[in-house]
Amino acid sequence: MDALANVDRSAGLAYLTGLAAGYEPRATEVTVEVVWSGPASFHVPVRATAAVLADVVGEAKRALLLMTYSARHYQPLTDALRAAVARGVAVSVVVETLQGAGSALAGDESYQAFTGIGGIDLWHWPSSKWSGPGPK
């Protein structure tokens, strides 16, 4: 507190008032929300990851990079991605392959969730280019 003893109270108040005025508009720009990627829960108010993802895509303005280990077709996300491309957002999607996942994934390749969406760059990291061990 000794350092504050020599501060002019009116200058300190002006500083804190300016700090608060600058902080207030920014405080409403950031929100934190619980997102759930598991079985349905009616006990806790959460939103499903897929719905939140579609909302995030809907808010994108310039560029969007999606990276996923596993993906399935979800029409609201497909619609949001098409709309993002239409408004000029550069969309890149990086997916895991069944081969790259070893036995951890089964079913359709993840990239199939994004086929038919024109204007996106669809990528995967070939296992032949890995510098470390693959999935265990």
Secondary structure as GFF3:
##gff-version 3
##sequence-region A 1 136
A	DSSP	alpha_helix	2	5	.	.	.	ID=ss1
A	DSSP	alpha_helix	9	27	.	.	.	ID=ss2
A	DSSP	beta_strand	35	36	.	.	.	ID=ss3
A	DSSP	beta_strand	47	48	.	.	.	ID=ss4
A	DSSP	alpha_helix	49	59	.	.	.	ID=ss5
A	DSSP	beta_strand	63	68	.	.	.	ID=ss6
A	DSSP	alpha_helix	75	86	.	.	.	ID=ss7
A	DSSP	beta_strand	90	95	.	.	.	ID=ss8
A	DSSP	alpha_helix	98	101	.	.	.	ID=ss9
A	DSSP	three_ten_helix	110	114	.	.	.	ID=ss10
A	DSSP	beta_strand	120	124	.	.	.	ID=ss11
A	DSSP	three_ten_helix	127	129	.	.	.	ID=ss12
###
